Amino acid sequence: MELTNIGTIRELFARHGFSFTKSLGQNFLINPTVCPKIAELGLEGANNPSEVCAIEIGTGVGVLTRELAKRYKKVVAVEIDEKLKPILEETLADFDNVEVIFADVMETDLAAVIADRFGGAETAVCANLPYYITSPVIMRVLESRLPVRSMTVMVQKEAADRLCAPPATRECGAVSYAVRYYSVPKLMFKVNRGSFMPSPNVDSAVIRMEISERKELSETEEKMLFRLIRSGFSQRRKQLVNPLSGELHKSKEEVSALFAELGIKPSARAEELTLEDYIRVAQRVC
Ligand code: SAM
C-alpha cells in the first residue's frame, strides 16, 4: 500500500467518507522519502535496535506508523480523530505490532503506556506533529521526564529554528532553554511545504532531541528555573531585573546585587543569559 500516493489517499478518503479537519493540523505527508528517515533517526544510537519501541503522536492515515512498524518492536500511536479509525484498520492491517489509542495526546498518560505496553524497553518518540500544539507536546514529553531516549519530530520550520536555537542568541525563546535543559536538539533536515496534503503555507523541518539525564537540580530548583525563564521572556525587551524583581518579590536593587554576585550583567535582558546563568540564579534564590 503506497500511502504517499495522492490517488491512493483520495480513494481511501472517498471510500471511508473522510474529510480533513484543519483545526487538528491535518497535513498528511505525501513525500515518500521523509517517513523512513524519521523512523531511522529514532533508532540512532540505540543499544539494541531490534528491541526498541516507538510512540507516535498523530497517525493521519498511518504513513509514518507503517514505517515505524517495519522497524520497531512495538508501536503505540495516539490519534485524536476517530474518523481515521476505519482507514487505519485497513492501512495497518499487515502489522500485529501496532496499537492505536484514539485520544488527545495532551490527556494521555504516556508514561503508563510505555510501562504497560513496552515494559521498560528503550523507547523513541517519532511524529509529524500537529502544528497547533508543537511546543505543548514537546514540553509535556520533556517535563514529565518520560523514559524515552530521543524525540524525532517534524514541526514548522520557524518552530524548528526556535526549538533548536542555542540559549543566549537572538533567535531563542523560553522554549529553547527548556529544550536545551532536557535534551540536545538538532535540526536534521528541511521539508518543503509541497510534501504535504493539503499543502500548508510554510515549510517544515525535522528535529531530533537526544534526551539528557539531568540531575543537578532539585525539583524545587527546577521549577524555579522555568519560572525565572518564563518570567524573563514574558518581557524580553526589558532588562531582566524588572520582571525578576516582581517574580521573586525582591527590589530591583536586590536582584541587581544578586546578578553582580553571580557575575551576570545587571542590565542583561532575558535572552542574554545562558542556561547555566539561569541555573545559578535558580539555585541561589531557592
Ligand atoms: N503522521 C501523519 C502524517 O505524517 O501524514 C499525520 C500528521 S498530521 C500533521 C497530525 C496528526 O495529529 C493528525 O492526524 C491529527 O488528527 C492528529 N492530532 C491532532 N491533534 C492531536 C492531539 N491533540 N492528540 C493526538 N493526535 C492529534
Residues whose N, C-alpha, C, O or C-beta is under 5 A from the ligand:
A	BS01	SAM	L24 G25 Q26 N27 F28 L29 I57 G58 T59 G60 V61 V63 L64 V78 E79 I80 D81 A103 D104 V105 M106 N128 L129 P130
